[in-house]
Amino acid sequence: MGLRPVHVNIKAVDASVVGRFWAEALGWVAYSPGVTTYVGPAGGLVWPDPVVVGVDVVPVPGSKAAVKNRTHLDLATSSLDHQAELVARLKGHGATAVDIGQGDVPWVVLADPEGNEFCVLEPRERYRDTGPIAAVVVDCAEPLAMARFWGEALGWTVHRATEDLVLLRAANGTGPYMELFRSPAKDTAPDRVHLDLLPDPGGDQAAEVARLKALGAVDLDLGQGDVPWTCLTDPEGHEFCVLALPG
């Protein structure tokens, strides 16, 4: 038994607009099964998707604070022409270029229509089989310590480890990477982007939550009330949720 990321949760004032933007960014479809807008592959809504890490855009009343998100997505491209085309197309759909101090780099830093940062990468061999989301990037103070938590939490394999950057990926070699990047910034704003985890089929949500707490996770009260998911933070305070298996 174990856990896997089932989608990236993005908070937005207008979930339908932001959901449509991310559908365009990923080449997927925006579905509206209820209050949220779920972005996943074409062909009909499948949840939980057995393979894909989707995007779930959740409506909230407040706009993003004027600080960089601690978690963002890196998008994969297959060529320099594809990178340029995707950047131009997304700007046409409301993306804006942002300067987060990246300097002269081969990737392009953009923000979605509500200011959530993401990167459109130049083509890289590592990401040729990830799908449209190359990586979920998490800014943290101690990447190696965070890798111990997330590696145990998800059962993922370390592909690269330095004091400044750790790359993790599912042991079966599918889906996006998780990249833990050293950042000195100490952002105390509520997270606008976080991971939602789902127990493996036949697993037990309560047992998984207890296991995560033993690894260093902490309960989080966002005023969520009586809901079927459990809100937690990792040892550095990044928010995430453990969802209940469908009935």
Buried (B, 14 or more C-beta within 10 A) or exposed (E): EBBBBBBBBBBBBBBBBBBBBBBBBBEBBBBEEEEBBBBBBEEEEBBBBEEBBBBBBBBBEEEBEEEBBBBBBBBBBEEEEBBBEBBEEBEEBBBEEBEEEEEEEEBBBBBBBBBBBBBBBBBBEBBEEBBBBBBBBBBBBBBBBBBBBBBBBBBBEBEEBEEEBBBBBBEEEEBBBBBBBBBEEEBEEBBBBBBBBBBEEEBEBEEBBEBBEEBBBEEBEEEEEEEEBBBBBBBBBBBBBBBEBEE
